[in-house]
Amino acid sequence: PILFVRRSTGNVMSAPEAAETACRLLFKLIIVFLQVFLVIYFAYAAYSIRLYPIKEYGMLIHEFDPWFNYRATEYLAEHGLSKIF
């Protein structure tokens, strides 16, 4: 039989054990690459979603309006939460 020596411990392992170890290492490597790819993909998708209004309508303030937020807060402070809903 063909025997292989483990680097870390110096123990001898058979060919099937070496193949199993190589398969596990390959599987872990594939999982890490998949995770990195997904993180990069989701970051790009989030960036694209945030820039969609700028690409479509230009540099205008649509959803974020500080003056509206100020007036809504002022109304809430004067009338209370029950009057808003």
N, CA and C of each residue as an Amber inpcrd file, in Angstrom:
protein
   255
   0.8140000  -1.1890000   0.0000000   0.0000000   0.0000000   0.0000000
   0.8670000   1.2660000   0.0000000   0.3270000   2.3240000  -0.5630000
   1.0200000   3.6000000  -0.6030000   0.6920000   4.3480000   0.6770000
   1.7060000   4.8670000   1.3270000   1.5250000   5.5790000   2.5910000
   1.9920000   7.0250000   2.4340000   1.3240000   7.9120000   3.1250000
   1.6540000   9.3280000   3.1100000   1.9390000   9.7730000   4.5360000
   2.8100000  10.7510000   4.6760000   3.1750000  11.2610000   5.9920000
   2.5150000  12.6220000   6.1900000   1.8250000  12.7700000   7.3340000
   1.2260000  14.0590000   7.6840000   2.3270000  15.0160000   8.0840000
   2.2350000  16.2560000   7.6050000   3.2750000  17.2310000   7.9060000
   3.2540000  17.6470000   9.3790000   2.0540000  17.8570000   9.9300000
   1.9660000  18.4190000  11.2760000   2.3940000  17.4300000  12.3550000
   1.9680000  16.1920000  12.2340000   2.2420000  15.2400000  13.3130000
   3.3220000  14.2310000  12.9580000   3.5860000  14.0480000  11.6770000
   4.5660000  13.0530000  11.2810000   3.9830000  11.6560000  11.2300000
   2.6860000  11.5110000  11.5010000   2.0410000  10.2080000  11.4470000
   1.8720000   9.7570000  10.0000000   1.8310000   8.4760000   9.8240000
   1.6540000   7.9020000   8.4910000   0.1670000   7.6560000   8.2760000
  -0.3200000   8.0270000   7.0670000  -1.7160000   7.7480000   6.7400000
  -1.7680000   7.0750000   5.3810000  -2.8060000   6.3040000   5.1780000
  -2.9530000   5.5670000   3.9260000  -3.4590000   6.4860000   2.8270000
  -3.4830000   5.9610000   1.6190000  -3.9410000   6.7360000   0.4620000
  -5.3950000   7.1760000   0.5990000  -6.3140000   6.3050000   1.0590000
  -7.6960000   6.7760000   1.2240000  -7.8200000   7.8980000   2.2580000
  -7.0380000   7.8130000   3.3440000  -7.0670000   8.8900000   4.3370000
  -6.5300000  10.1800000   3.7420000  -5.4790000  10.0900000   2.9470000
  -4.9120000  11.2730000   2.3100000  -5.9040000  11.8730000   1.3220000
  -6.6050000  11.0310000   0.5830000  -7.6050000  11.5190000  -0.3690000
  -8.7570000  12.1890000   0.3640000  -9.1690000  11.5910000   1.5030000
 -10.2540000  12.1810000   2.2880000  -9.8330000  13.5340000   2.8430000
  -8.6050000  13.6410000   3.3160000  -8.1000000  14.9030000   3.8280000
  -8.0450000  15.9520000   2.7090000  -7.6140000  15.5520000   1.5230000
  -7.5540000  16.4710000   0.3900000  -8.9560000  16.9190000  -0.0120000
  -9.9300000  16.0070000   0.0210000 -11.3090000  16.3670000  -0.3110000
 -11.8900000  17.3430000   0.7040000 -11.5930000  17.1190000   1.9680000
 -12.0750000  18.0480000   2.9990000 -11.4710000  19.4310000   2.8150000
 -10.1750000  19.4690000   2.5270000  -9.5080000  20.7470000   2.3070000
 -10.0920000  21.4510000   1.0790000 -10.3170000  20.7080000   0.0090000
 -10.9140000  21.2820000  -1.1930000 -12.3230000  21.8000000  -0.9080000
 -13.1060000  21.0450000  -0.1430000 -14.4620000  21.4600000   0.2020000
 -14.4330000  22.7560000   1.0130000 -13.5410000  22.8390000   1.9970000
 -13.4300000  24.0530000   2.8040000 -13.0050000  25.2390000   1.9450000
 -12.0900000  25.0140000   1.0170000 -11.6360000  26.0670000   0.1250000
 -12.7770000  26.5620000  -0.7700000 -13.5780000  25.6500000  -1.2840000
 -14.7190000  26.0190000  -2.1150000 -15.7260000  26.8350000  -1.2980000
 -15.9890000  26.4240000  -0.0650000 -16.9260000  27.1380000   0.7990000
 -16.4240000  28.5560000   1.0720000 -15.1460000  28.7180000   1.3400000
 -14.5830000  30.0470000   1.6020000 -14.7050000  30.9190000   0.3600000
 -14.3640000  30.3850000  -0.8090000 -14.4960000  31.1680000  -2.0420000
 -15.9470000  31.5430000  -2.3140000 -16.8650000  30.6380000  -2.0430000
 -18.2820000  30.9240000  -2.2310000 -18.7400000  32.0370000  -1.2940000
 -18.3170000  31.9930000  -0.0460000 -18.6830000  33.0340000   0.9070000
 -18.1190000  34.3880000   0.4960000 -16.8760000  34.4200000   0.0610000
 -16.2720000  35.6780000  -0.3770000 -17.0090000  36.2210000  -1.5920000
 -17.3180000  35.3290000  -2.5460000 -18.0570000  35.7470000  -3.7400000
 -19.4180000  36.3210000  -3.3700000 -20.1360000  35.6630000  -2.4640000
 -21.4630000  36.1390000  -2.0790000 -21.4010000  37.4790000  -1.3540000
 -20.4190000  37.6710000  -0.5060000 -20.2830000  38.9560000   0.1840000
 -20.0140000  40.0650000  -0.8260000 -19.1210000  39.8050000  -1.7800000
 -18.8350000  40.8170000  -2.8060000 -20.0650000  41.0740000  -3.6590000
 -20.7770000  40.0220000  -4.0370000 -21.9830000  40.1830000  -4.8650000
 -23.0540000  41.0010000  -4.1350000 -23.2970000  40.6800000  -2.8620000
 -24.3270000  41.3970000  -2.1070000 -23.9230000  42.8520000  -1.8600000
 -22.6470000  43.1040000  -1.6500000 -22.1850000  44.4890000  -1.4900000
 -22.4100000  45.2640000  -2.7860000 -22.1100000  44.6510000  -3.9210000
 -22.3360000  45.3110000  -5.2150000 -23.8330000  45.5450000  -5.4440000
 -24.6610000  44.5400000  -5.1130000 -26.1080000  44.6890000  -5.2930000
 -26.6500000  45.8100000  -4.4030000 -26.1860000  45.9020000  -3.1730000
 -26.6340000  46.9730000  -2.2780000 -26.2090000  48.3350000  -2.8160000
 -25.0040000  48.4230000  -3.3130000 -24.5130000  49.6710000  -3.8940000
 -25.3540000  50.0610000  -5.1090000 -25.6510000  49.0910000  -5.9590000
 -26.4610000  49.3690000  -7.1510000 -27.8740000  49.8100000  -6.7860000
 -28.4630000  49.1820000  -5.7870000 -29.8140000  49.5500000  -5.3570000
 -29.8320000  50.9760000  -4.8190000 -28.8110000  51.3380000  -4.0550000
 -28.7590000  52.6880000  -3.5000000 -28.5360000  53.7380000  -4.5830000
 -27.8430000  53.3940000  -5.6600000 -27.5720000  54.3600000  -6.7190000
 -28.6440000  54.3940000  -7.7970000 -29.5980000  53.4850000  -7.7550000
 -30.6310000  53.4440000  -8.7920000 -31.3830000  54.7710000  -8.9460000
 -31.8610000  55.4080000  -7.8740000 -32.5600000  56.6860000  -8.0560000
 -31.6840000  57.7700000  -8.6910000 -30.4010000  57.7750000  -8.3680000
 -29.5080000  58.7680000  -8.9550000 -29.3370000  58.4980000 -10.4430000
 -29.1980000  57.2290000 -10.8050000 -29.0640000  56.8820000 -12.2200000
 -30.3470000  57.1930000 -12.9850000 -31.4790000  56.9370000 -12.3610000
 -32.7710000  57.0840000 -13.0370000 -33.2500000  58.5400000 -13.0860000
 -33.1710000  59.2410000 -11.9570000 -33.7720000  60.5690000 -11.8580000
 -32.7700000  61.7050000 -11.6890000 -31.5190000  61.3960000 -11.5040000
 -30.5230000  62.4420000 -11.3090000 -30.3060000  62.7520000  -9.8400000
 -29.5450000  63.7810000  -9.5940000 -29.1670000  64.1190000  -8.2160000
 -30.2090000  65.0240000  -7.5730000 -31.3370000  64.4620000  -7.2290000
 -32.3940000  65.1820000  -6.5260000 -32.6620000  64.4860000  -5.2070000
 -33.1410000  65.2320000  -4.2430000 -33.5250000  64.6220000  -2.9790000
 -34.9730000  64.1680000  -3.1050000 -35.1840000  62.8630000  -2.9980000
 -36.5350000  62.3200000  -3.1280000 -37.0560000  61.8460000  -1.7700000
 -36.4840000  60.7580000  -1.2830000 -37.0010000  60.1350000  -0.0680000
 -36.5280000  60.8530000   1.1860000 -35.3320000  61.3670000   1.1840000
 -34.7680000  61.9990000   2.3650000 -34.9810000  63.5080000   2.2670000
 -35.8910000  64.0040000   3.0420000 -36.1920000  65.4400000   3.0250000
 -36.0780000  65.9640000   4.4550000 -34.9970000  66.6300000   4.7950000
 -34.8060000  67.0940000   6.1760000 -35.9020000  68.0570000   6.6420000
 -36.4110000  68.8990000   5.7460000 -37.4530000  69.8450000   6.1350000
 -38.7200000  69.1100000   6.5230000 -39.0900000  68.0590000   5.7840000
 -40.2570000  67.2530000   6.1390000 -40.0500000  66.5940000   7.4940000
 -38.8700000  66.0490000   7.7190000 -38.5900000  65.4090000   9.0090000
 -38.6850000  66.4180000  10.1490000 -38.2010000  67.6290000   9.9290000
 -38.2710000  68.6700000  10.9490000 -39.7270000  69.0200000  11.2650000
 -40.5310000  69.2180000  10.2100000 -41.9440000  69.5700000  10.4280000
 -42.7050000  68.4320000  11.1120000 -42.4040000  67.1790000  10.7170000
 -43.0710000  66.0330000  11.3400000 -42.7060000  65.9270000  12.8170000
 -41.4700000  66.1940000  13.1460000 -41.0340000  66.1580000  14.5450000
 -41.6830000  67.2850000  15.3500000 -41.7710000  68.4470000  14.7380000
 -42.4190000  69.5790000  15.4000000 -43.8920000  69.2570000  15.6910000
 -44.5960000  68.6810000  14.7040000 -46.0050000  68.3170000  14.8640000
 -46.1580000  67.2620000  15.9570000 -45.2430000  66.2750000  15.9550000
 -45.2780000  65.2220000  16.9720000 -45.0830000  65.8170000  18.3630000
 -44.1740000  66.7640000  18.4940000 -43.9120000  67.3690000  19.8010000
 -45.1090000  68.1780000  20.2920000 -45.8170000  68.8330000  19.3740000
 -46.9590000  69.6700000  19.7690000 -48.2340000  68.8650000  20.0250000
 -48.5150000  67.8670000  19.1870000 -49.8020000  67.1650000  19.2310000
 -49.7560000  65.7620000  19.8100000 -48.5970000  65.1670000  19.9060000
 -48.4980000  63.8240000  20.4520000 -48.5990000  62.7520000  19.3880000
 -48.2540000  61.5340000  19.7780000 -48.2080000  60.3990000  18.8470000
 -49.5960000  59.9760000  18.3780000 -50.6140000  60.1240000  19.1920000
 -51.9550000  59.6590000  18.8180000 -52.5340000  60.4700000  17.6640000
 -52.1390000  61.7200000  17.4690000 -52.6680000  62.5570000  16.3760000
 -52.0320000  62.2170000  15.0300000 -50.8570000  61.6170000  15.0430000
 -50.1910000  61.3020000  13.7760000 -50.8670000  60.1300000  13.0980000
 -51.2100000  59.1220000  13.8730000 -51.8280000  57.9340000  13.2850000
 -53.3170000  58.0410000  13.4560000
